[in-house]
């Protein structure tokens, strides 16, 4: 589970980035923390970089790796 110390640095959001599940090896559409829907392993990924592959960690079942964003890294423009 992603943790934080200073609540002033994080806020709730309904951004569309949280709505999608992504396949391993695909480019991350947004920068942030992603969690595997099966094993709950969390990783940090930068937009445009490939999400970790199917064999990133041991899974408790034969279910495929599926990444979902849990923390969106908002960039100041």
DRENPA-3360 file (N, C-alpha, C; in nm, 2 decimals, always signed):
BEGIN
1 = XXXXXXXX = +0.08/-0.12/+0.00/+0.00/+0.00/+0.00/+0.09/+0.12/+0.00 ~ +0.06/+0.22/-0.08/+0.13/+0.34/-0.09/+0.11/+0.42/+0.04 ~ +0.21/+0.48/+0.09/+0.20/+0.56/+0.22/+0.25/+0.70/+0.19 ~ +0.21/+0.79/+0.28/+0.26/+0.93/+0.27/+0.27/+0.98/+0.41 ~ +0.35/+1.09/+0.43/+0.37/+1.15/+0.56/+0.30/+1.28/+0.57 ~ +0.31/+1.36/+0.47/+0.25/+1.50/+0.48/+0.13/+1.51/+0.39 ~ +0.01/+1.51/+0.46/-0.12/+1.52/+0.39/-0.13/+1.64/+0.30 ~ -0.05/+1.75/+0.32/-0.06/+1.87/+0.24/+0.00/+1.84/+0.10;
9 = XXXXXXXX = +0.07/+1.73/+0.09/+0.14/+1.70/-0.04/+0.06/+1.60/-0.13 ~ -0.06/+1.56/-0.08/-0.14/+1.46/-0.15/-0.29/+1.49/-0.14 ~ -0.36/+1.47/-0.24/-0.51/+1.50/-0.23/-0.59/+1.40/-0.31 ~ -0.72/+1.38/-0.27/-0.80/+1.29/-0.35/-0.83/+1.34/-0.49 ~ -0.85/+1.25/-0.58/-0.87/+1.28/-0.72/-0.97/+1.18/-0.79 ~ -1.04/+1.23/-0.89/-1.12/+1.14/-0.97/-1.06/+1.14/-1.11 ~ -0.93/+1.17/-1.13/-0.87/+1.17/-1.26/-0.89/+1.04/-1.33 ~ -0.90/+1.05/-1.46/-0.92/+0.93/-1.55/-0.81/+0.83/-1.54;
17 = XXXXXXXX = -0.69/+0.88/-1.50/-0.57/+0.79/-1.49/-0.60/+0.67/-1.40 ~ -0.69/+0.68/-1.30/-0.72/+0.57/-1.21/-0.82/+0.47/-1.26 ~ -0.88/+0.50/-1.37/-0.99/+0.41/-1.42/-0.94/+0.29/-1.51 ~ -0.82/+0.29/-1.55/-0.77/+0.19/-1.64/-0.68/+0.08/-1.58 ~ -0.68/-0.04/-1.63/-0.59/-0.14/-1.60/-0.50/-0.16/-1.72 ~ -0.37/-0.18/-1.70/-0.27/-0.18/-1.81/-0.20/-0.31/-1.81 ~ -0.17/-0.36/-1.93/-0.09/-0.48/-1.95/+0.06/-0.46/-1.92 ~ +0.13/-0.56/-1.88/+0.27/-0.55/-1.86/+0.35/-0.52/-1.99;
25 = XXXXXXXX = +0.45/-0.44/-1.98/+0.54/-0.41/-2.09/+0.49/-0.29/-2.18 ~ +0.36/-0.25/-2.16/+0.31/-0.13/-2.23/+0.36/-0.01/-2.17 ~ +0.37/+0.10/-2.25/+0.42/+0.23/-2.19/+0.32/+0.28/-2.09 ~ +0.37/+0.33/-1.98/+0.28/+0.39/-1.87/+0.22/+0.52/-1.93 ~ +0.09/+0.53/-1.92/+0.03/+0.65/-1.98/+0.05/+0.78/-1.89 ~ +0.07/+0.76/-1.76/+0.10/+0.87/-1.67/+0.21/+0.83/-1.57 ~ +0.28/+0.93/-1.52/+0.38/+0.90/-1.42/+0.31/+0.88/-1.28 ~ +0.36/+0.79/-1.20/+0.31/+0.76/-1.07/+0.34/+0.63/-1.02;
33 = XXXXXXXX = +0.26/+0.59/-0.92/+0.27/+0.45/-0.86/+0.16/+0.36/-0.91 ~ +0.20/+0.25/-0.96/+0.11/+0.15/-1.01/+0.11/+0.02/-0.92 ~ +0.00/-0.04/-0.91/-0.01/-0.17/-0.83/-0.06/-0.28/-0.92 ~ +0.00/-0.40/-0.90/-0.05/-0.51/-0.97/-0.18/-0.55/-0.91 ~ -0.28/-0.57/-0.99/-0.42/-0.61/-0.95/-0.42/-0.75/-0.88 ~ -0.33/-0.83/-0.91/-0.32/-0.97/-0.86/-0.24/-0.98/-0.73 ~ -0.12/-0.94/-0.73/-0.03/-0.97/-0.62/-0.01/-0.84/-0.53 ~ -0.06/-0.73/-0.58/-0.05/-0.60/-0.50/+0.09/-0.54/-0.50;
41 = XXXXXXXX = +0.18/-0.59/-0.57/+0.32/-0.54/-0.58/+0.30/-0.40/-0.64 ~ +0.37/-0.30/-0.58/+0.37/-0.16/-0.63/+0.50/-0.12/-0.69 ~ +0.49/-0.04/-0.80/+0.61/+0.01/-0.87/+0.59/+0.15/-0.90 ~ +0.70/+0.22/-0.93/+0.70/+0.36/-0.98/+0.73/+0.36/-1.12 ~ +0.65/+0.43/-1.20/+0.67/+0.43/-1.35/+0.66/+0.57/-1.40 ~ +0.74/+0.60/-1.50/+0.74/+0.73/-1.56/+0.66/+0.72/-1.69 ~ +0.58/+0.82/-1.72/+0.50/+0.82/-1.84/+0.59/+0.80/-1.96 ~ +0.54/+0.70/-2.05/+0.61/+0.67/-2.17/+0.71/+0.55/-2.15;
49 = XXXXXXXX = +0.74/+0.52/-2.03/+0.84/+0.41/-2.00/+0.75/+0.28/-1.99 ~ +0.81/+0.16/-2.03/+0.73/+0.04/-2.02/+0.70/+0.00/-1.87 ~ +0.58/-0.05/-1.85/+0.55/-0.10/-1.72/+0.62/-0.24/-1.71 ~ +0.65/-0.28/-1.58/+0.72/-0.41/-1.57/+0.66/-0.53/-1.64 ~ +0.74/-0.62/-1.68/+0.68/-0.74/-1.76/+0.61/-0.84/-1.67 ~ +0.55/-0.94/-1.74/+0.47/-1.04/-1.67/+0.55/-1.11/-1.56 ~ +0.68/-1.13/-1.57/+0.76/-1.20/-1.47/+0.82/-1.11/-1.37 ~ +0.76/-1.00/-1.34/+0.82/-0.90/-1.24/+0.83/-0.96/-1.10;
57 = XXXXXXXX = +0.74/-1.04/-1.06/+0.73/-1.10/-0.93/+0.65/-1.23/-0.93 ~ +0.66/-1.30/-0.82/+0.59/-1.43/-0.81/+0.44/-1.39/-0.78 ~ +0.35/-1.46/-0.85/+0.21/-1.43/-0.83/+0.15/-1.55/-0.75 ~ +0.05/-1.53/-0.67/-0.02/-1.64/-0.60/-0.10/-1.73/-0.68 ~ -0.12/-1.69/-0.81/-0.21/-1.77/-0.90/-0.15/-1.76/-1.04 ~ -0.22/-1.82/-1.14/-0.18/-1.81/-1.28/-0.23/-1.68/-1.34 ~ -0.30/-1.60/-1.27/-0.36/-1.48/-1.32/-0.25/-1.39/-1.38 ~ -0.28/-1.32/-1.49/-0.18/-1.23/-1.55/-0.16/-1.10/-1.47;
65 = XXXXXXXX = -0.04/-1.04/-1.49/-0.01/-0.92/-1.43/-0.10/-0.81/-1.49 ~ -0.16/-0.72/-1.41/-0.24/-0.61/-1.46/-0.21/-0.49/-1.37 ~ -0.16/-0.38/-1.43/-0.12/-0.27/-1.35/-0.23/-0.16/-1.35 ~ -0.26/-0.11/-1.23/-0.35/+0.00/-1.21/-0.28/+0.11/-1.13 ~ -0.30/+0.24/-1.18/-0.24/+0.35/-1.11/-0.31/+0.37/-0.97 ~ -0.23/+0.39/-0.87/-0.28/+0.42/-0.73/-0.24/+0.56/-0.68 ~ -0.13/+0.61/-0.74/-0.09/+0.75/-0.70/-0.05/+0.82/-0.83 ~ -0.11/+0.93/-0.87/-0.08/+1.00/-0.99/+0.01/+1.11/-0.95;
73 = XXXXX = +0.12/+1.12/-1.03/+0.22/+1.23/-1.00/+0.19/+1.35/-1.09 ~ +0.13/+1.44/-1.03/+0.08/+1.56/-1.10/+0.20/+1.66/-1.12 ~ +0.22/+1.70/-1.24/+0.33/+1.79/-1.28/+0.29/+1.93/-1.29 ~ +0.36/+2.02/-1.23/+0.33/+2.16/-1.24/+0.37/+2.21/-1.38 ~ +0.28/+2.29/-1.44/+0.30/+2.34/-1.57/+0.34/+2.48/-1.58;
% end
